[in-house]
Amino acid sequence: MSTESFRAAVFAEIDAFMSTNHPDINMAWENGPEVDEASVTKGIVEVELRFYSASLAEVGVNSANRHTGAIALWVYTRQTSGTEVGDLICDGLARLLKQRRLGSAMTRAPQRLVPSPAKGWYRTGVTVPFLLDVR
């Protein structure tokens, strides 16, 4: 599985979940168009793959590289709307991505991020570590 195939698989899973469970939340995809904050009513979910390191997964001529990284998900809701929606989205995405096999990748235990105010928004999130083998 290539890194682009992995990215596409992760984004498809998240998109299907959000379309079904939170269709009124705007999505901000890595390398995608920016969201116009002024037009957002409910919130924004920002999705990004972060690659941290790589090593050989096996020995041989056509050996795989094993990449480590995390799926980073930030949820922004208006400070005036409270924390419930952000927490529901983070909990749902954590359940969706926990210990999943996606091609040659395996996700690990999600970690919730420290919530904080950010310029009129309430920001919370979750990261999901992964291992990805690429030939």
N, CA, C and O of each residue as an XYZ file, in Angstrom:
540
protein
N       0.849     -1.176      0.000
C       0.000      0.000      0.000
C       0.895      1.240      0.000
O       1.831      1.331      0.795
N       0.618      2.166     -0.864
C       1.378      3.414     -0.913
C       0.833      4.395      0.133
O      -0.250      4.193      0.681
N       1.592      5.446      0.397
C       1.108      6.442      1.346
C      -0.156      7.127      0.822
O      -1.047      7.465      1.602
N      -0.237      7.331     -0.486
C      -1.445      7.948     -1.051
C      -2.658      7.023     -0.943
O      -3.770      7.488     -0.691
N      -2.452      5.723     -1.130
C      -3.551      4.758     -0.966
C      -4.029      4.741      0.481
O      -5.229      4.673      0.751
N      -3.086      4.802      1.398
C      -3.440      4.841      2.818
C      -4.217      6.108      3.138
O      -5.247      6.057      3.811
N      -3.725      7.244      2.656
C      -4.416      8.517      2.879
C      -5.845      8.444      2.327
O      -6.789      8.869      2.992
N      -6.000      7.909      1.121
C      -7.329      7.806      0.512
C      -8.247      6.900      1.335
O      -9.428      7.205      1.499
N      -7.717      5.788      1.855
C      -8.520      4.862      2.666
C      -8.961      5.516      3.975
O     -10.117      5.386      4.380
N      -8.046      6.212      4.628
C      -8.374      6.899      5.886
C      -9.414      7.980      5.636
O     -10.408      8.067      6.357
N      -9.191      8.804      4.617
C     -10.127      9.889      4.317
C     -11.510      9.342      3.964
O     -12.520      9.927      4.357
N     -11.572      8.229      3.230
C     -12.867      7.631      2.863
C     -13.623      7.160      4.107
O     -14.835      7.355      4.207
N     -12.912      6.540      5.053
C     -13.545      6.082      6.300
C     -14.113      7.261      7.085
O     -15.253      7.221      7.549
N     -13.306      8.307      7.226
C     -13.738      9.480      7.983
C     -14.891     10.187      7.271
O     -15.859     10.601      7.910
N     -14.787     10.322      5.957
C     -15.843     10.994      5.188
C     -17.179     10.259      5.320
O     -18.220     10.891      5.502
N     -17.151      8.936      5.228
C     -18.385      8.149      5.363
C     -18.985      8.323      6.755
O     -20.196      8.493      6.894
N     -18.145      8.281      7.776
C     -18.625      8.460      9.156
C     -19.248      9.843      9.338
O     -20.349      9.965      9.875
N     -18.545     10.880      8.892
C     -19.034     12.243      9.089
C     -20.292     12.509      8.271
O     -21.205     13.177      8.756
N     -20.361     12.004      7.045
C     -21.554     12.200      6.203
C     -22.784     11.563      6.835
O     -23.887     12.101      6.736
N     -22.597     10.429      7.477
C     -23.707      9.711      8.107
C     -24.092     10.315      9.449
O     -25.278     10.481      9.736
N     -23.104     10.644     10.272
C     -23.371     11.037     11.657
C     -23.374     12.536     11.929
O     -24.053     12.998     12.846
N     -22.630     13.290     11.149
C     -22.517     14.744     11.381
C     -22.464     15.481     10.040
O     -21.467     16.139      9.743
N     -23.513     15.383      9.232
C     -23.470     15.981      7.888
C     -23.392     17.507      7.892
O     -23.046     18.106      6.874
N     -23.708     18.141      9.016
C     -23.698     19.600      9.080
C     -22.353     20.171      9.546
O     -22.231     21.376      9.764
N     -21.348     19.306      9.699
C     -20.016     19.746     10.105
C     -19.144     19.881      8.855
O     -19.104     18.972      8.026
N     -18.450     21.006      8.718
C     -17.553     21.227      7.587
C     -16.282     20.399      7.755
O     -15.814     20.198      8.876
N     -15.728     19.922      6.654
C     -14.503     19.132      6.670
C     -13.369     19.941      6.041
O     -13.550     20.593      5.012
N     -12.206     19.885      6.674
C     -10.994     20.521      6.149
C      -9.962     19.417      5.976
O      -9.317     19.001      6.939
N      -9.810     18.946      4.742
C      -8.910     17.841      4.438
C      -7.511     18.351      4.161
O      -7.327     19.415      3.571
N      -6.530     17.581      4.592
C      -5.133     17.880      4.282
C      -4.991     18.090      2.779
O      -5.489     17.286      1.990
N      -4.332     19.138      2.388
C      -4.122     19.499      0.980
C      -5.418     19.819      0.240
O      -5.434     19.859     -0.991
N      -6.490     20.044      0.972
C      -7.772     20.347      0.341
C      -8.051     21.836      0.399
O      -7.235     22.604      0.909
N      -9.190     22.246     -0.115
C      -9.541     23.671     -0.061
C      -9.785     24.111      1.385
O     -10.237     23.325      2.217
N      -9.483     25.360      1.666
C      -9.703     25.906      3.004
C     -11.195     26.153      3.224
O     -11.947     26.440      2.293
N     -11.590     26.033      4.478
C     -12.981     26.277      4.862
C     -13.138     27.761      5.179
O     -12.306     28.343      5.876
N     -14.203     28.369      4.668
C     -14.521     29.756      4.985
C     -15.153     29.789      6.376
O     -16.325     29.449      6.535
N     -14.383     30.195      7.376
C     -14.850     30.167      8.767
C     -16.125     30.977      8.973
O     -16.953     30.622      9.811
N     -16.288     32.042      8.231
C     -17.469     32.902      8.396
C     -18.755     32.175      8.036
O     -19.821     32.525      8.543
N     -18.676     31.164      7.165
C     -19.880     30.448      6.739
C     -20.173     29.220      7.598
O     -21.192     28.560      7.393
N     -19.307     28.902      8.549
C     -19.482     27.708      9.382
C     -20.496     27.980     10.481
O     -20.386     28.968     11.208
N     -21.485     27.099     10.601
C     -22.484     27.252     11.654
C     -22.244     26.297     12.819
O     -22.306     26.717     13.974
N     -21.974     25.032     12.545
C     -21.828     24.021     13.603
C     -20.388     23.783     14.007
O     -20.076     23.782     15.198
N     -19.493     23.578     13.034
C     -18.113     23.280     13.371
C     -17.306     22.816     12.181
O     -17.811     22.711     11.063
N     -16.040     22.540     12.446
C     -15.097     22.098     11.419
C     -14.305     20.926     11.979
O     -13.896     20.942     13.140
N     -14.092     19.909     11.150
C     -13.159     18.837     11.487
C     -12.000     18.941     10.506
O     -12.190     18.919      9.290
N     -10.805     19.055     11.055
C      -9.587     19.153     10.255
C      -8.868     17.803     10.331
O      -8.658     17.271     11.421
N      -8.492     17.251      9.171
C      -7.882     15.923      9.099
C      -6.510     16.022      8.441
O      -6.346     16.663      7.403
N      -5.526     15.373      9.068
C      -4.163     15.414      8.545
C      -3.445     14.120      8.914
O      -3.613     13.613     10.024
N      -2.648     13.582      7.994
C      -1.765     12.462      8.308
C      -0.400     13.027      8.652
O       0.126     13.879      7.937
N       0.168     12.553      9.743
C       1.498     12.984     10.160
C       2.419     11.771     10.149
O       2.131     10.758     10.787
N       3.511     11.876      9.433
C       4.500     10.805      9.390
C       5.659     11.182     10.297
O       6.172     12.298     10.221
N       6.076     10.247     11.162
C       7.114     10.535     12.147
C       8.456      9.886     11.816
O       9.489     10.555     11.850
N       8.454      8.600     11.499
C       9.719      7.919     11.247
C       9.487      6.721     10.341
O       8.348      6.365     10.038
N      10.597      6.094      9.906
C      10.514      4.894      9.072
C      11.708      4.007      9.378
O      12.763      4.476      9.805
N      11.516      2.713      9.149
C      12.590      1.741      9.304
C      12.305      0.590      8.357
O      11.224      0.506      7.774
N      13.273     -0.291      8.207
C      13.044     -1.480      7.387
C      12.136     -2.432      8.150
O      12.355     -2.699      9.331
N      11.116     -2.944      7.468
C      10.191     -3.885      8.091
C      10.665     -5.325      7.926
O      10.241     -6.214      8.665
N      11.542     -5.550      6.956
C      12.064     -6.884      6.685
C      13.366     -6.741      5.916
O      13.709     -5.653      5.453
N      14.084     -7.840      5.784
C      15.358     -7.830      5.071
C      15.154     -8.453      3.699
O      14.433     -9.442      3.571
N      15.773     -7.891      2.682
C      15.668     -8.443      1.340
C      15.745     -7.355      0.300
O      15.761     -6.164      0.612
N      15.792     -7.794     -0.957
C      15.927     -6.855     -2.068
C      14.714     -5.943     -2.181
O      14.864     -4.733     -2.352
N      13.526     -6.502     -2.089
C      12.291     -5.726     -2.224
C      11.617     -5.585     -0.856
O      10.422     -5.842     -0.716
N      12.391     -5.178      0.142
C      11.860     -5.113      1.506
C      10.944     -3.904      1.679
O      11.058     -2.895      0.983
N      10.034     -4.053      2.634
C       9.087     -2.978      2.927
C       9.683     -2.013      3.945
O      10.468     -2.401      4.810
N       9.294     -0.764      3.822
C       9.604      0.233      4.843
C       8.404      0.332      5.767
O       7.262      0.358      5.308
N       8.652      0.386      7.043
C       7.562      0.554      8.019
C       7.583      1.993      8.513
O       8.545      2.432      9.143
N       6.522      2.713      8.222
C       6.373      4.108      8.638
C       5.533      4.174      9.906
O       4.569      3.426     10.067
N       5.909      5.072     10.798
C       5.061      5.360     11.948
C       4.516      6.772     11.776
O       5.146      7.630     11.157
N       3.353      6.987     12.327
C       2.741      8.304     12.231
C       1.440      8.334     12.999
O       1.161      7.454     13.813
N       0.657      9.344     12.734
C      -0.637      9.482     13.400
C      -1.623     10.179     12.475
O      -1.261     11.050     11.683
N      -2.863      9.774     12.601
C      -3.971     10.480     11.967
C      -4.363     11.563     12.969
O      -4.801     11.249     14.076
N      -4.213     12.819     12.599
C      -4.514     13.940     13.494
C      -5.869     14.520     13.118
O      -6.098     14.902     11.971
N      -6.752     14.582     14.085
C      -8.110     15.088     13.883
C      -8.369     16.209     14.888
O      -8.344     15.994     16.100
N      -8.617     17.397     14.368
C      -8.962     18.541     15.212
C     -10.413     18.902     14.961
O     -10.860     18.969     13.816
N     -11.144     19.135     16.040
C     -12.552     19.524     15.936
C     -12.698     20.918     16.515
O     -12.335     21.171     17.664
N     -13.239     21.822     15.700
C     -13.461     23.208     16.111
C     -14.963     23.469     16.165
O     -15.683     23.230     15.195
N     -15.420     23.958     17.304
C     -16.809     24.402     17.433
C     -16.770     25.814     18.030
O     -15.818     26.186     18.716
N     -17.802     26.572     17.760
C     -17.865     27.931     18.299
C     -17.845     27.864     19.827
O     -18.514     27.019     20.421
N     -17.087     28.742     20.453
C     -17.001     28.733     21.916
C     -18.363     28.892     22.565
O     -18.593     28.381     23.661
N     -19.251     29.582     21.912
C     -20.574     29.815     22.476
C     -21.465     28.573     22.431
O     -22.512     28.548     23.078
N     -21.067     27.536     21.671
C     -21.924     26.348     21.547
C     -21.554     25.218     22.503
O     -22.231     24.191     22.528
N     -20.503     25.387     23.282
C     -20.136     24.367     24.263
C     -19.270     23.263     23.674
O     -18.767     23.372     22.556
N     -19.111     22.205     24.449
C     -18.162     21.143     24.112
C     -18.807     19.837     23.659
O     -18.098     18.936     23.211
N     -20.106     19.707     23.761
C     -20.760     18.424     23.504
C     -20.535     17.906     22.088
O     -20.180     16.739     21.920
N     -20.726     18.723     21.084
C     -20.573     18.277     19.693
C     -19.138     17.837     19.420
O     -18.919     16.793     18.807
N     -18.172     18.614     19.864
C     -16.777     18.258     19.672
C     -16.431     16.928     20.330
O     -15.729     16.102     19.747
N     -16.924     16.727     21.542
C     -16.662     15.467     22.246
C     -17.325     14.287     21.546
O     -16.728     13.215     21.451
N     -18.550     14.465     21.053
C     -19.232     13.389     20.324
C     -18.475     12.996     19.065
O     -18.324     11.811     18.766
N     -18.001     13.988     18.334
C     -17.255     13.711     17.106
C     -15.939     13.007     17.427
O     -15.599     12.012     16.787
N     -15.200     13.513     18.408
C     -13.919     12.883     18.774
C     -14.120     11.444     19.240
O     -13.369     10.550     18.848
N     -15.122     11.222     20.069
C     -15.374      9.864     20.557
C     -15.758      8.935     19.410
O     -15.304      7.792     19.361
N     -16.587      9.413     18.494
C     -17.000      8.601     17.352
C     -15.838      8.279     16.418
O     -15.701      7.142     15.967
N     -15.001      9.275     16.124
C     -13.848      9.038     15.251
C     -12.822      8.132     15.924
O     -12.175      7.327     15.255
N     -12.670      8.255     17.233
C     -11.755      7.372     17.967
C     -12.230      5.920     17.867
O     -11.427      5.020     17.621
N     -13.536      5.690     18.058
C     -14.081      4.321     17.923
C     -13.921      3.803     16.503
O     -13.584      2.636     16.301
N     -14.161      4.664     15.517
C     -14.069      4.272     14.111
C     -12.661      3.819     13.740
O     -12.500      2.837     13.015
N     -11.648      4.516     14.223
C     -10.278      4.281     13.768
C      -9.442      3.413     14.712
O      -8.303      3.080     14.386
N      -9.976      3.048     15.855
C      -9.229      2.268     16.848
C      -8.935      0.860     16.344
O      -9.844      0.133     15.943
N      -7.664      0.483     16.369
C      -7.206     -0.868     16.040
C      -7.824     -1.391     14.745
O      -8.457     -2.446     14.723
N      -7.631     -0.645     13.686
C      -8.160     -1.012     12.366
C      -7.036     -1.435     11.448
O      -5.925     -0.910     11.525
N      -7.326     -2.381     10.582
C      -6.400     -2.726      9.506
C      -6.952     -2.083      8.244
O      -8.092     -2.326      7.848
N      -6.119     -1.259      7.624
C      -6.459     -0.604      6.363
C      -5.346     -0.948      5.386
O      -4.305     -0.291      5.384
N      -5.545     -1.959      4.563
C      -4.494     -2.417      3.662
C      -3.309     -2.921      4.462
O      -3.460     -3.808      5.303
N      -2.129     -2.365      4.209
C      -0.932     -2.783      4.938
C      -0.666     -1.898      6.153
O       0.447     -1.881      6.680
N      -1.670     -1.176      6.592
C      -1.531     -0.306      7.763
C      -2.345     -0.860      8.922
O      -3.345     -1.552      8.731
N      -1.893     -0.540     10.120
C      -2.611     -0.913     11.338
C      -2.661      0.307     12.237
O      -1.631      0.907     12.543
N      -3.864      0.673     12.658
C      -3.990      1.793     13.587
C      -3.900      1.271     15.013
O      -4.106      0.085     15.271
N      -3.595      2.159     15.917
C      -3.404      1.813     17.333
C      -4.464      2.507     18.182
O      -5.491      2.957     17.674
N      -4.198      2.585     19.475
C      -5.139      3.196     20.419
C      -5.164      4.715     20.247
O      -4.116      5.360     20.278
N      -6.347      5.284     20.065
C      -6.476      6.738     19.928
C      -6.130      7.460     21.231
O      -6.274      6.913     22.325
N      -5.677      8.684     21.084
C      -5.381      9.519     22.238
C      -6.110     10.844     22.092
O      -5.937     11.545     21.095
N      -6.924     11.189     23.078
C      -7.612     12.483     23.058
C      -6.613     13.585     23.322
O      -5.656     13.403     24.074
N      -6.835     14.724     22.703
C      -5.958     15.885     22.851
C      -6.562     16.869     23.840
O      -7.775     16.897     24.047
N      -5.721     17.655     24.433
C      -6.164     18.625     25.434
C      -7.029     19.682     24.761
O      -6.583     20.326     23.812
N      -8.257     19.872     25.232
C      -9.112     20.910     24.650
C      -8.624     22.299     25.042
O      -8.050     22.500     26.113
N      -8.868     23.253     24.142
C      -8.433     24.616     24.426
C      -9.235     25.612     23.605
O      -9.732     25.276     22.530
N      -9.364     26.840     24.106
C      -9.997     27.894     23.310
C      -9.005     28.407     22.268
O      -7.800     28.451     22.516
N      -9.520     28.792     21.101
C      -8.662     29.290     20.024
C      -9.417     30.312     19.188
O     -10.160     29.944     18.279
N      -9.233     31.598     19.491
C      -9.785     32.699     18.701
C     -11.275     32.555     18.402
O     -11.681     32.599     17.241
N     -12.079     32.388     19.429
C     -13.527     32.285     19.252
C     -14.023     30.874     19.017
O     -15.229     30.642     18.931
N     -13.109     29.936     18.913
C     -13.455     28.532     18.698
C     -13.036     27.723     19.916
O     -12.133     28.107     20.659
N     -13.708     26.602     20.103
C     -13.297     25.623     21.091
C     -12.663     24.496     20.290
O     -13.310     23.916     19.418
N     -11.399     24.178     20.578
C     -10.671     23.173     19.812
C     -10.394     21.954     20.680
O      -9.865     22.068     21.786
N     -10.759     20.797     20.164
C     -10.435     19.534     20.806
C     -10.026     18.578     19.701
O     -10.133     18.917     18.523
N      -9.570     17.417     20.050
C      -9.151     16.512     18.987
C      -8.745     15.153     19.486
O      -8.837     14.832     20.671
N      -8.289     14.363     18.528
C      -7.826     13.011     18.809
C      -6.740     12.668     17.792
O      -6.832     13.053     16.626
N      -5.723     11.949     18.232
C      -4.732     11.412     17.306
C      -4.796      9.895     17.370
O      -5.011      9.309     18.431
N      -4.606      9.272     16.215
C      -4.635      7.818     16.123
C      -3.311      7.365     15.513
O      -3.103      7.523     14.310
N      -2.406      6.800     16.333
C      -1.131      6.328     15.804
C      -1.328      5.195     14.796
O      -2.301      4.445     14.879
N      -0.399      5.076     13.845
C      -0.472      3.991     12.871
C       0.914      3.484     12.512
O       1.921      4.169     12.691
N       0.930      2.265     12.003
C       2.090      1.665     11.363
C       1.680      1.382      9.933
O       0.610      0.819      9.701
N       2.501      1.757      8.975
C       2.190      1.569      7.564
C       3.393      0.935      6.868
O       4.485      1.503      6.865
N       3.192     -0.231      6.286
C       4.244     -0.890      5.517
C       4.096     -0.534      4.049
O       3.036     -0.728      3.452
N       5.176     -0.009      3.472
C       5.182      0.429      2.073
C       6.305     -0.294      1.348
O       7.443     -0.311      1.815
N       5.986     -0.886      0.214
C       7.005     -1.540     -0.624
C       7.446     -0.594     -1.709
O       8.299     -0.945     -2.525
